[in-house]
Amino acid sequence: MPVISQYLARLKTLDRYIGSFDVAIVGAGPAGMFAAYELAEAGGFKVALIDGGLRASQRVCPIQTPLERCTFCIPCHVMYGVGGAGTLSSGLINLRPDVGGDLQEIVGDWDKAQALIDYVDSVFLKFGAPDRVYEPNMEALVKLSTIAARVNARIIPIRQRHMGTDGSKKVVEAMTDYLIGRGVSLMTGTWALDVEKADGRFVVKTNRGVVEASAVLLAPGRGGAEWLAGILKRLGAKLDYGPIDIGVRVEVPYAVMEPLTSAVHDPKVSSTPQNTTIRSGPSARTPRASS
């Protein structure tokens, strides 16, 4: 059993009434934060934003300190906390629907998907993301794409905004302060242990008390995938599984990649070998409710 599962198994629901809300959001990653942002901007909603981790400014991974080694923090500051698992990464924003997923297929239209990405990007800018956008060198990519096509590969011409790890934390902190200022109740270090439905309302049971809400949004991310699947099954929701990206690190001399990295800031190359279909198994998928 994973360390975090063992930790959560020891936690007990605190028999204390926290309050009643219009919407309770479990998970303060990108989905949870942007949901809270939209509700706060709409106004008139009492919102609770619940996360087992800490605020971005309090999240420090020992590997990224002079210690330079994992100390098995519980919860892991990389995986859990406000901003989600990507907060302590390089802070690279891919401004294209078919990178990191296939948003255009989910919304059914490329232009609509791109408009959503542009809107999300504008929110990041609102909270301090750098103005610079890395544009692909299309002239160079035309030549490189010809070479890539010989091995059945495709170079994706992508625009990217790079916030950096420190920049990401600052943007998430600024957004967090804004949400609190707009009346969102942020509950960090608070683990949602169970969700029940009674009399048309939801009850979220946590290690710090009980939250009631007219609606719930469960967005615990990969770290909460197993928990989410269990809750959805108990609530009678149908489950679907969304694919995740699995990365393989291959290091080559700088001179080999320089033509490509000069054309695209952080290159994305896709390739499907002939007569081969690449699928991810159930263990590498994230559960979600489906209609």
N, C-alpha and C positions, 0 to 999 in steps of 0.2 A: 504494500500500500504506500503511495507517495507520502512524503513527509507532511505536506499540507493537509492531506486527507486525514492523517492520524491526528493532526492538530485540531481540525474542525470536529472530528469525532469526539474530542474531549470537551468541546464547548457546550454549554447549556443555555437554553433560552432564559433570559432574565425576566422574571415576572414583574415587569414595570411598564406602565402605559406611557408611551412617548407622546403620541398625539394622533390626530386624524388629518389626512391630507387628501387632496384631489388626485394626485398622482405620486406613487412611490417608485423610484427608479433604483434598481439594484445593479450596481456597477457604474463606476465613474470614469470609464474609458471613453474613447471617442463617441460611441453611440449614446452612452448615458449623458455625457456632458453636452452634446449637441441637442439631445432631446430636452434636457433641462434648459438650455439656452433658448430654444424655440418656444417653450412654454413660458419662460420668463419674459421674452419679447412680446408674446401675445397678451400677457397680463391676465389677472383674474384667477390664476391657479395657485393653489398652495402645494408646493412641490418638496418632496424629500429625496435627496440624492445620497444613496448609501454605498459605502465601499469598505472592504476589509482592510485595505492598505492605508497609507498616509498621504498627505498632500505632496505635491511635486517637490516643493522646497525641502521637504523632510526625507525624501527618498534618496539614499546614498548607497550604492552598491560597493562593498569592500574591494571588489576587483578593480574598480575605477579610482581607488585611493592608493596611497603608498604601500598599503598592506598587500595589494595585488593578488588576493586569493579569496575564494568563496568561503564564507563563514556559516553558510546555511541559515541565513536569516529567515525567521518566520514572523510575518510573511516575507517572501522574497521581494526585495524592493524593485527588481527588474520586472517581475510578472504582475505585481499587485500595487494598487495605489491610484490616486487621482491622475488622470491622463492616460491610463492604460499601459500595456506592456511596451508600447513604442516610445514612451516618454524619455527613457534613458538611452535610446538608440541615436542614430546620426541625425534624426529630425529631417529626413528627406521626404518632401511631398511630391508625389508623382501626379502631374496634372493631366492625366489622360485616362479614360474609362476602362481600357483593357489592360491596365497594368495593376497587379495586386488583386485581380478579380475581373469579372466581366459585368460591370455595372450597367452597360448598355443593354445587356440581355435581361437583367432584372427589371429595369424600368421600361424596356421595350423600344427604346429610341436612343440613338447615339447623341443627337443634339440635346435632348433632355438630360441625358447622363452628364454630358459636358457642362451644361448649365448648372447642375448640382455641384459638380466639382469646383467650378468657378465661384459659386456662392460660398462653399466651405472655405476655399482659399481666401475669399474676402474677409471672412470672420477671423481667420488666422492673422491676416494683415491688421485687422482692427485691434488685435491684442498684442501686436508688436513683432510679428514675423518680418524678416528683412524684405525690402522691396525687390531685391535682385531676383530675376528668374533666369535660369540657365536655358538658353535656346539651342536646339540641335542645329548643327551645321549641315544643312540639307545637301549642299553641293558635295561635301565629303561623304555623306551617307549614301548618296546615289552610287558612288564608286564602290564603297564598302559593301553595299547591299548586293551588288553583282557577285562579289567574292563569296558572301554568305550563302547566296542562293545555290552555289555549287555543292554545298553540303546540306541542302534542305533546311537552311536557317533563315530567320527573318529578323532584321534589326528594327526595333521599334523607335521611331522618331518622337522623342518625348520631351516635353517642357518640364522643368523641375525647379522647385524652390527648396533651398537648403537652409534649415534653421540651426543645425548643430545641436548637440546634446544640451549645452547650457541654454541655448536659445529656446529649445523646446520646453524646458522647465520654466523659463520666464513667461513664455506665452501661455502655458497651462496655468501657471499661478495667476496671471493677469485675468484670465477667463474665469478662474475660480473665484477671485475677489469680486468680479463683476456679478457672477451668479448669486453670491451671498448678498451683495448689495441690492440685488433685485428681489430678495426675499426667499431664495432657495435655501432650504435647511440642509446643510452638508453634514453628513455623519460619517466620519472616518474612523478606522479601527473598529468598524461595526460589521459583523459578519451576519448576513441573512442565512439563517439555518433552515427555515421552512416557510412556505407560503400556503395559506389556506384561503378558501372562499366560503363565505357564509352570509346569507341574507343579501346577496347581490353586491357585497363588498369584499375586499381582500384584506387579509391579516398577514403581515410580514413579521415573523418571529426572529429576533436577533439576539446576540449575546449581550446587548445593552438594553433590551426592552422590546416592546411590541408596537408596531406601526400599523395603523388602519388606513386604507385608501380606497377610493372609488375605482381606481385603475392602477395596474402595475406594469412596469416595463422591466423585463429581466434581461440584462445585458452584462453578464459576468465575464465575458471573454473566454479565451482558451483555458485560463486557470480555473474557471467555474463550469466548464463544459459538462463534466460528470454530474455535478450538482444540478445544473439546469435540466439535463435530460430526466433526472429523477423527479424534479418538481413538475415538469410539463406532463409527464406520464400520470402523476397523481392527480393533476388538475384535469386530466382527460383531453389534453391537446394532442393533435397529430404532430408527429415529428418528421422533419426533413433534415438533411445534412448538407451543409455548405462546405465546399472544398477549401483547403488552406494551402498556402505556398510552403513547399519544403525546399530549403536551400542546400546546395552542395558547394563547399568552398574549394576552388581550384586556383592555386597560385602559379603564376607564370612570370617570366622576366618582364620588366616594365616596357622594354622595346617591342615586345610582342603585342601588347594591348594599347600602346601609345596612339596609334592612328585612330582607334575606336574611341578611347577616352578623350581625345582631343575634339572629336566630333560630337560626342554626347557626354554630359557631365558624369552620369552614372548609368552606363549602358544597360539596356534590356534586350536580350536576344532570345527569341523563342525558336524551338525546333522540335518537331515530332518525327521520329524515325519512320521511314516507309514501312508499311505493313505492321505498324505497332500502334496500339492505343494505350495511352498512359492514364491510369486511374489511381485514385487514392482510396485505400481501404477504409472501413468504418472507424478504425482506431485513429485515423488521421483526418477526421471530419468534425466539424462543430455543429451541434444540434441546434435547431431553431424550430419555432412553431410554424405550422403551415395551415392554411385554410382548407 
